């Protein structure tokens, strides 16, 4: 075992050390070595890099690094990307220096009954399939590694924000997949890796077409054409959007949105794969075409062992709520073969956040998923364990003032549990809940409680809260009862909202 030193090709006075034990970690294209104190890795490309590839790497670690991180909010994105910080060379080899991942992205235990994954990276693939959570499977992940269903909503918010920021900079990842996204459902975090392959349209073309399961149909359908053929579709921002939609679907339902049971006759496996994911791709939950609506191709005769995720009647994609269902329709029906119809990353981010306001805690303390999304039904049940929800459910539907005395619905609501909190983004429609929120904007304004058989909103920091139905002002420190049919004015500033109260599941 030897400690070696390499030099930056950008700043030749800068050097890095790595430990060569003769057995590096091998990635798809790189050999990876730890630094002596393991705070960064040095990754050498096995193949010789051409001029364009080296220039791409230089730009990623300088111009793009500075624009992403050396500005307000940069610390947030440093945690979200595993971004190269320098380019180095050793003899004929080119490599990159990358900070090591957070300890959250390594398995503490791994499998429930097998000691094989401990210490391994938490590639997203471990969390994107029912194979790793079935109670009958030897490959079931430990419960301590899985988080709950709500964890994956926040994980997906982080991934969507990462893609949003790349696209805002004019970049595309080109190989967004569960191999290049690390996730930790326990801390509800994600890290996008393999940043060194970024596509800069018109300057640095993609070097790969992507990872199976995530390659957009138009890329698969034209992969037989020469790379310079104008009819050839290569990875770009729109193909990232397909991969993002697939990732979100898989993290919420633990199944692939296209890998169903469609049958194309007696053909070669590779050709069948190209049809299933390419020109004949079909959403497994397509509302009018059920020909792809089973999972025997992937699970065989054991498909029932992976219920409820392989049972589309028990866990249809509609259980994720109306905002996400609309985007899944857009991504996998309208946008599947029409790339420009695909939802942008910010749309996914905001839909996931709005869906978080529809959550309910399952009344069954042993439910694996623990949380579910309110589905507007009169009798509310958890879709995962079928336990009936025990408490009444107050719902606030938000309206904004279009003009004096004219209020328009916002298509946004807040479903109330005991201790649900009220924030500035609920009160003021001009406050967007994203990574740019200040600590002041995150401050809690009030909370809801069930007390002595009544639902109450306790005002903490709203100076103009008013019970409109009773024409009563509610100053900070006091509460207002939530009564079916009543209205509450949340504030009188610009962007204010009125909330109408509905109480269901009584």
C-alpha positions as CSV (number, residue, x, y, z in Angstrom):
1,X,0.0,0.0,0.0
2,X,1.5,3.3,-1.1
3,X,0.6,6.9,-0.8
4,X,1.0,8.7,-4.1
5,X,0.8,12.4,-5.1
6,X,-0.8,13.9,-8.2
7,X,-0.9,17.4,-9.5
8,X,-3.7,19.6,-10.7
9,X,-3.7,20.5,-14.4
10,X,-5.5,23.7,-13.7
11,X,-3.2,25.0,-10.9
12,X,0.1,23.1,-11.1
13,X,1.1,24.3,-7.6
14,X,-1.7,22.3,-6.1
15,X,-1.2,18.6,-5.3
16,X,-3.4,15.8,-3.9
17,X,-2.5,12.5,-2.3
18,X,-4.2,9.1,-2.6
19,X,-3.7,5.7,-1.2
20,X,-3.0,2.9,-3.8
21,X,-3.6,-0.5,-2.4
22,X,-3.5,-2.1,-5.8
23,X,-7.3,-2.8,-5.7
24,X,-9.2,0.4,-6.5
25,X,-13.0,0.8,-6.4
26,X,-14.1,0.4,-10.0
27,X,-16.9,2.6,-11.4
28,X,-18.3,2.4,-14.9
29,X,-15.4,4.4,-16.4
30,X,-13.1,5.3,-13.5
31,X,-10.8,3.7,-10.9
32,X,-11.3,5.4,-7.5
33,X,-8.8,5.8,-4.7
34,X,-9.3,7.4,-1.3
35,X,-7.1,10.2,0.1
36,X,-5.2,9.3,3.3
37,X,-7.8,10.8,5.6
38,X,-10.7,9.8,3.3
39,X,-12.1,13.4,2.9
40,X,-11.9,13.2,-0.9
41,X,-11.3,10.6,-3.6
42,X,-9.1,10.7,-6.7
43,X,-10.8,9.0,-9.7
44,X,-8.8,8.1,-12.8
45,X,-10.5,7.5,-16.2
46,X,-9.4,4.2,-17.5
47,X,-9.7,5.4,-21.1
48,X,-7.6,8.2,-22.6
49,X,-9.6,11.5,-22.5
50,X,-9.7,13.7,-25.7
51,X,-9.3,17.4,-25.8
52,X,-13.0,18.1,-25.5
53,X,-13.5,15.8,-22.5
54,X,-10.6,17.5,-20.6
55,X,-12.0,21.0,-21.5
56,X,-15.4,19.9,-20.2
57,X,-13.9,18.8,-16.9
58,X,-12.0,22.0,-16.5
59,X,-15.1,24.0,-17.0
60,X,-17.1,21.9,-14.6
61,X,-14.6,22.4,-11.8
62,X,-14.0,26.1,-12.4
63,X,-16.8,28.1,-14.2
64,X,-19.7,25.9,-13.2
65,X,-18.4,25.2,-9.8
66,X,-18.2,29.0,-9.1
67,X,-21.6,29.7,-10.5
68,X,-23.3,27.0,-8.5
69,X,-21.5,27.3,-5.1
70,X,-19.8,30.6,-4.7
71,X,-23.0,32.6,-4.3
72,X,-25.9,32.9,-1.9
73,X,-27.5,29.5,-1.3
74,X,-24.4,27.6,-2.6
75,X,-24.1,25.6,0.6
76,X,-27.5,23.9,0.0
77,X,-26.3,22.7,-3.4
78,X,-22.9,21.5,-2.1
79,X,-24.8,18.9,-0.1
80,X,-27.0,18.0,-3.1
81,X,-24.3,17.3,-5.6
82,X,-21.1,15.2,-5.5
83,X,-19.3,17.9,-7.6
84,X,-15.7,17.5,-8.8
85,X,-13.4,20.2,-7.4
86,X,-10.3,19.7,-9.6
87,X,-8.8,17.9,-12.6
88,X,-5.5,16.0,-12.1
89,X,-3.2,14.0,-14.3
90,X,-0.7,11.1,-13.7
91,X,1.4,10.1,-16.7
92,X,-1.1,9.4,-19.5
93,X,-4.1,9.3,-17.2
94,X,-6.6,12.0,-16.5
95,X,-8.6,12.1,-13.3
96,X,-10.8,14.2,-11.0
97,X,-10.9,15.1,-7.3
98,X,-14.3,14.7,-5.6
99,X,-15.2,15.2,-2.0
100,X,-16.3,11.9,-0.3
101,X,-20.0,11.4,0.3
102,X,-21.7,12.0,3.7
103,X,-21.8,9.0,6.0
104,X,-25.6,9.1,5.5
105,X,-25.1,7.6,2.1
106,X,-23.5,4.4,3.3
107,X,-25.5,1.5,4.7
108,X,-25.3,1.1,8.5
109,X,-26.8,-2.4,8.3
110,X,-28.0,-3.1,4.8
111,X,-30.1,-6.3,4.4
112,X,-32.3,-7.4,7.3
113,X,-30.9,-10.9,7.5
114,X,-27.7,-10.9,5.4
115,X,-24.5,-9.2,6.3
116,X,-23.5,-8.1,2.8
117,X,-24.4,-4.5,2.3
118,X,-23.0,-2.9,5.4
119,X,-20.8,0.0,4.4
120,X,-21.9,0.0,0.8
121,X,-23.1,3.1,-1.0
122,X,-26.8,3.7,-0.9
123,X,-27.4,3.8,-4.6
124,X,-31.0,4.7,-5.3
125,X,-31.6,1.2,-6.9
126,X,-31.9,-0.3,-3.4
127,X,-34.9,1.9,-2.7
128,X,-36.6,1.7,-6.1
129,X,-37.9,-1.9,-6.2
130,X,-40.3,-4.0,-4.2
131,X,-37.7,-6.7,-4.3
132,X,-35.8,-5.1,-1.4
133,X,-38.8,-4.6,0.9
134,X,-40.9,-7.7,0.6
135,X,-41.2,-9.5,3.9
136,X,-40.8,-12.9,2.1
137,X,-37.5,-11.8,0.4
138,X,-34.0,-12.7,1.7
139,X,-32.9,-9.4,0.1
140,X,-35.2,-7.3,2.3
141,X,-33.5,-4.2,3.5
142,X,-33.5,-3.6,7.3
143,X,-36.4,-1.5,8.6
144,X,-33.9,1.0,10.0
145,X,-32.7,1.7,6.4
146,X,-36.1,2.2,4.8
147,X,-37.6,5.3,6.4
148,X,-41.3,5.8,5.7
149,X,-43.4,6.7,2.7
150,X,-43.2,10.4,3.5
151,X,-39.4,10.2,3.5
152,X,-39.3,9.6,-0.2
153,X,-41.4,12.7,-1.0
154,X,-38.6,14.9,0.5
155,X,-35.9,12.8,-1.2
156,X,-37.7,13.5,-4.5
157,X,-37.9,17.2,-3.7
158,X,-34.2,17.3,-3.3
159,X,-33.6,15.4,-6.6
160,X,-36.0,17.7,-8.5
161,X,-34.2,20.7,-7.1
162,X,-30.9,19.4,-8.2
163,X,-32.2,18.8,-11.8
164,X,-33.9,22.2,-11.7
165,X,-30.6,24.0,-10.9
166,X,-28.6,22.1,-13.6
167,X,-31.2,23.0,-16.2
168,X,-31.3,26.7,-15.1
169,X,-27.6,26.8,-15.8
170,X,-28.1,25.4,-19.3
171,X,-26.7,22.0,-18.4
172,X,-28.1,18.4,-18.6
173,X,-26.9,15.5,-16.5
174,X,-27.2,13.0,-19.4
175,X,-27.2,9.9,-17.2
176,X,-29.7,10.6,-14.4
177,X,-30.6,7.2,-12.9
178,X,-30.7,5.3,-9.6
179,X,-27.0,4.5,-10.1
180,X,-26.1,8.1,-10.2
181,X,-28.3,9.3,-7.4
182,X,-27.6,8.3,-3.8
183,X,-30.4,8.6,-1.3
184,X,-31.0,8.2,2.4
185,X,-34.6,7.9,3.4
186,X,-33.7,8.2,7.1
187,X,-32.2,11.7,6.8
188,X,-34.5,12.3,3.8
189,X,-31.5,13.5,1.7
190,X,-30.1,12.8,-1.8
191,X,-26.9,13.3,-3.7
192,X,-26.6,13.5,-7.5
193,X,-23.2,12.0,-8.6
194,X,-21.3,11.5,-11.8
195,X,-21.4,15.3,-12.5
196,X,-18.3,15.0,-14.7
197,X,-20.5,13.8,-17.6
198,X,-22.6,17.0,-17.8
199,X,-23.9,18.0,-21.2
200,X,-23.4,21.6,-22.4
201,X,-25.6,21.9,-25.5
202,X,-23.7,23.0,-28.5
203,X,-20.3,22.8,-26.7
204,X,-19.9,19.5,-24.9
205,X,-22.1,16.6,-26.2
206,X,-23.0,13.6,-24.1
207,X,-20.6,10.7,-23.8
208,X,-23.1,8.1,-22.9
209,X,-26.8,7.5,-23.8
210,X,-27.8,6.7,-20.2
211,X,-28.6,3.8,-17.9
212,X,-31.2,1.1,-18.8
213,X,-34.6,1.9,-17.2
214,X,-34.0,5.6,-17.5
215,X,-33.1,6.2,-21.1
216,X,-35.8,8.3,-22.8
217,X,-37.8,6.4,-25.5
218,X,-36.7,8.8,-28.3
219,X,-33.0,8.0,-27.5
220,X,-33.6,4.3,-27.6
221,X,-35.6,4.5,-30.8
222,X,-32.8,6.3,-32.6
223,X,-29.7,4.7,-31.0
224,X,-29.0,2.7,-34.2
225,X,-28.3,6.0,-36.1
226,X,-24.9,7.6,-36.3
227,X,-24.2,10.2,-33.6
228,X,-24.0,12.9,-36.2
229,X,-27.2,12.0,-37.9
230,X,-29.7,14.9,-37.4
231,X,-32.4,12.4,-36.7
232,X,-30.5,10.8,-33.8
233,X,-31.7,11.8,-30.3
234,X,-29.0,12.2,-27.7
235,X,-29.3,12.9,-24.0
236,X,-30.3,16.5,-23.2
237,X,-32.5,18.5,-20.8
238,X,-35.7,16.8,-22.0
239,X,-34.3,13.3,-21.6
240,X,-33.3,14.3,-18.0
241,X,-37.0,15.1,-17.5
242,X,-38.0,11.6,-18.5
243,X,-35.4,10.1,-16.1
244,X,-36.6,12.4,-13.3
245,X,-40.2,11.3,-13.7
246,X,-39.1,7.6,-13.7
247,X,-37.1,8.1,-10.5
248,X,-39.9,9.9,-8.7
249,X,-42.4,7.2,-9.7
250,X,-40.1,4.4,-8.6
251,X,-39.3,6.0,-5.2
252,X,-43.0,6.4,-4.4
253,X,-44.3,3.1,-5.8
254,X,-41.2,0.8,-5.9
255,X,-41.9,-0.3,-9.4
256,X,-41.0,0.9,-12.9
257,X,-43.6,2.9,-14.8
258,X,-42.9,1.2,-18.2
259,X,-41.6,-2.3,-17.3
260,X,-44.8,-4.2,-17.4
261,X,-46.1,-7.2,-19.3
262,X,-46.4,-6.0,-22.8
263,X,-45.7,-8.9,-25.3
264,X,-44.2,-8.3,-28.7
265,X,-44.0,-11.9,-30.0
266,X,-41.1,-14.2,-30.4
267,X,-38.2,-11.8,-30.7
268,X,-34.7,-11.4,-29.4
269,X,-34.4,-10.1,-25.8
270,X,-32.5,-6.9,-26.8
271,X,-35.1,-6.1,-29.4
272,X,-37.9,-6.7,-26.9
273,X,-36.2,-4.4,-24.4
274,X,-35.9,-1.6,-27.1
275,X,-39.6,-1.9,-27.9
276,X,-40.7,-2.0,-24.2
277,X,-38.7,1.1,-23.3
278,X,-38.5,2.8,-26.8
279,X,-41.0,3.1,-29.6
280,X,-43.6,0.9,-28.0
281,X,-43.2,2.2,-24.5
282,X,-46.5,2.3,-22.5
283,X,-47.3,3.5,-19.0
284,X,-48.2,0.5,-16.9
285,X,-51.2,2.5,-15.5
286,X,-52.4,3.9,-18.8
287,X,-56.1,4.7,-18.3
288,X,-57.3,3.3,-21.6
289,X,-54.7,0.6,-22.5
290,X,-54.1,-2.2,-20.0
291,X,-51.9,-4.3,-22.2
292,X,-48.8,-3.4,-20.1
293,X,-50.5,-3.7,-16.7
294,X,-48.8,-6.6,-15.0
295,X,-45.3,-7.3,-13.6
296,X,-44.8,-11.0,-14.4
297,X,-41.9,-10.1,-16.8
298,X,-39.9,-8.9,-13.8
299,X,-41.3,-10.9,-10.9
300,X,-42.6,-14.1,-12.6
301,X,-45.0,-16.3,-10.7
302,X,-44.0,-14.7,-7.4
303,X,-45.6,-11.4,-8.2
304,X,-48.0,-11.7,-5.2
305,X,-45.1,-11.8,-2.8
306,X,-44.4,-8.2,-3.7
307,X,-47.9,-6.8,-3.0
308,X,-49.1,-4.2,-2.5
309,X,-46.6,-2.6,-4.9
310,X,-47.2,-5.0,-7.8
311,X,-51.0,-4.8,-7.3
312,X,-52.1,-1.7,-9.2
313,X,-55.6,-1.9,-7.8
314,X,-54.3,-1.6,-4.2
315,X,-51.7,1.0,-4.9
316,X,-52.6,3.0,-8.0
317,X,-50.5,6.0,-8.7
318,X,-53.5,8.1,-7.7
319,X,-52.6,7.4,-4.0
320,X,-49.9,10.0,-4.4
321,X,-52.6,12.7,-4.7
322,X,-54.0,14.9,-7.4
323,X,-51.0,17.1,-8.0
324,X,-48.6,14.2,-8.7
325,X,-51.1,12.2,-10.6
326,X,-51.5,15.1,-13.1
327,X,-47.7,15.2,-13.6
328,X,-47.4,11.4,-14.0
329,X,-50.1,11.6,-16.7
330,X,-48.1,14.4,-18.4
331,X,-44.8,12.5,-18.2
332,X,-46.0,9.0,-19.1
333,X,-48.9,9.6,-21.3
334,X,-48.6,13.0,-23.1
335,X,-44.9,13.3,-22.8
336,X,-43.7,9.7,-23.2
337,X,-43.2,10.1,-26.9
338,X,-43.5,13.9,-27.0
339,X,-40.5,15.2,-25.0
340,X,-41.6,18.8,-24.9
341,X,-44.8,17.8,-23.0
342,X,-42.8,16.5,-20.1
343,X,-43.1,18.4,-16.7
344,X,-40.1,20.5,-15.8
345,X,-38.2,19.8,-12.6
346,X,-39.7,22.8,-10.8
347,X,-43.2,21.5,-11.4
348,X,-42.3,18.2,-9.7
349,X,-40.7,20.1,-6.8
350,X,-43.8,22.2,-6.2
351,X,-46.2,19.3,-6.7
352,X,-44.3,17.2,-4.1
353,X,-44.3,20.1,-1.7
354,X,-48.1,20.7,-2.1
355,X,-48.7,17.0,-1.6
356,X,-46.9,17.1,1.7
357,X,-49.7,19.3,2.9
358,X,-52.2,16.4,2.2
359,X,-50.5,13.9,4.5
360,X,-52.1,11.9,7.3
361,X,-50.4,9.7,9.9
362,X,-51.7,6.1,9.7
363,X,-53.7,5.1,12.7
364,X,-51.9,1.7,12.7
365,X,-48.7,2.1,14.6
366,X,-47.2,-0.9,12.9
367,X,-47.9,0.2,9.4
368,X,-44.7,0.0,7.4
369,X,-45.3,3.2,5.5
370,X,-46.7,5.2,8.5
371,X,-48.1,8.0,6.3
372,X,-50.5,8.3,3.4
373,X,-52.1,11.0,1.3
374,X,-55.7,12.1,2.0
375,X,-57.8,11.0,-1.0
376,X,-60.9,13.1,-0.4
377,X,-63.0,10.0,0.5
378,X,-65.8,10.1,3.1
379,X,-64.3,7.1,4.9
380,X,-60.6,7.5,5.0
381,X,-58.3,4.4,5.1
382,X,-54.6,3.9,4.7
383,X,-54.0,2.4,1.3
384,X,-51.1,0.3,2.5
385,X,-52.6,-1.5,5.5
386,X,-56.3,-0.7,5.1
387,X,-56.6,0.7,8.6
388,X,-59.5,3.2,8.9
389,X,-58.3,6.6,10.1
390,X,-59.7,7.2,13.6
391,X,-60.0,11.0,13.9
392,X,-62.0,13.6,12.1
393,X,-60.1,15.5,9.4
394,X,-60.3,19.3,9.1
395,X,-59.3,20.6,5.7
396,X,-58.4,24.2,4.8
397,X,-59.0,25.1,1.1
398,X,-57.2,28.3,0.1
399,X,-58.6,31.2,-1.9
400,X,-56.9,34.4,-3.0
401,X,-58.4,37.9,-3.7
402,X,-58.6,38.5,-7.4
403,X,-60.2,41.9,-6.8
404,X,-62.1,43.5,-3.9
405,X,-64.7,40.9,-2.6
406,X,-63.8,38.5,-5.4
407,X,-62.1,35.3,-4.2
408,X,-60.7,32.6,-6.5
409,X,-59.7,29.1,-5.5
410,X,-56.0,28.3,-5.4
411,X,-56.1,24.6,-6.0
412,X,-54.2,24.2,-2.8
413,X,-55.2,22.8,0.6
414,X,-53.9,21.9,4.0
415,X,-55.1,18.7,5.6
416,X,-54.9,18.9,9.4
417,X,-53.6,16.4,11.9
418,X,-52.9,17.1,15.6
419,X,-49.8,19.5,15.7
420,X,-49.9,20.3,12.0
421,X,-48.1,23.6,11.6
422,X,-49.0,26.8,9.7
423,X,-46.3,28.7,7.8
424,X,-45.8,31.8,5.8
425,X,-46.2,30.0,2.5
426,X,-49.6,28.9,3.6
427,X,-50.7,32.5,4.5
428,X,-49.0,34.4,1.6
429,X,-49.3,33.1,-1.9
430,X,-46.3,35.2,-2.9
431,X,-44.0,33.1,-0.7
432,X,-42.7,30.1,-2.7
433,X,-41.6,27.1,-0.7
434,X,-38.2,26.3,-2.2
435,X,-34.5,26.2,-1.3
436,X,-34.3,30.0,-1.2
437,X,-36.5,30.4,1.8
438,X,-34.9,32.4,4.6
439,X,-35.0,31.3,8.3
440,X,-37.5,34.1,8.8
441,X,-39.8,32.7,6.1
442,X,-39.6,29.3,7.7
443,X,-40.8,30.5,11.1
444,X,-43.9,28.8,12.3
445,X,-47.0,31.2,12.5
446,X,-49.4,28.8,14.3
447,X,-50.4,25.2,14.8
448,X,-53.5,23.1,15.0
449,X,-54.5,20.9,17.9
450,X,-57.4,18.7,18.9
451,X,-58.4,19.7,22.4
452,X,-61.5,18.8,24.4
453,X,-63.2,17.4,21.4
454,X,-62.6,20.5,19.3
455,X,-60.1,21.4,16.5
456,X,-58.3,24.6,17.2
457,X,-55.9,26.9,15.3
458,X,-53.5,28.4,17.8
459,X,-52.2,31.8,16.6
460,X,-48.6,32.4,17.4
461,X,-47.3,35.1,15.0
462,X,-50.2,36.2,12.8
463,X,-51.1,39.8,13.6
464,X,-54.3,40.0,11.4
465,X,-55.9,36.5,11.7
466,X,-59.7,36.8,11.6
467,X,-62.6,34.5,11.9
468,X,-64.6,35.9,9.0
469,X,-67.7,33.9,9.7
470,X,-68.0,35.4,13.2
471,X,-66.3,38.7,12.4
472,X,-63.8,38.1,15.2
473,X,-60.1,39.0,15.2
474,X,-57.8,36.4,16.7
475,X,-54.7,38.0,18.1
476,X,-51.4,36.1,18.8
477,X,-51.7,33.9,21.8
478,X,-55.4,33.1,21.2
479,X,-57.1,30.3,19.2
480,X,-60.0,29.9,16.8
481,X,-62.2,26.8,16.6
482,X,-62.3,25.1,13.2
483,X,-66.0,24.8,12.4
484,X,-67.3,23.1,9.2
485,X,-68.2,25.7,6.6
486,X,-66.6,28.7,8.4
487,X,-64.0,31.0,6.8
488,X,-60.7,32.3,8.2
489,X,-58.8,35.3,6.9
490,X,-55.2,34.5,7.3
491,X,-53.8,38.0,6.8
492,X,-54.6,41.3,5.1
493,X,-51.3,41.9,3.3
494,X,-50.8,41.6,-0.4
495,X,-50.9,38.0,-1.4
496,X,-53.2,37.1,1.5
497,X,-55.5,34.1,1.6
498,X,-58.9,33.1,2.9
499,X,-59.3,29.5,4.1
500,X,-62.6,27.7,4.0
501,X,-63.0,24.9,6.5
502,X,-64.3,21.4,5.8
503,X,-64.4,18.7,8.4
504,X,-64.7,15.2,7.1
505,X,-64.3,11.6,8.3
506,X,-66.6,12.3,11.3
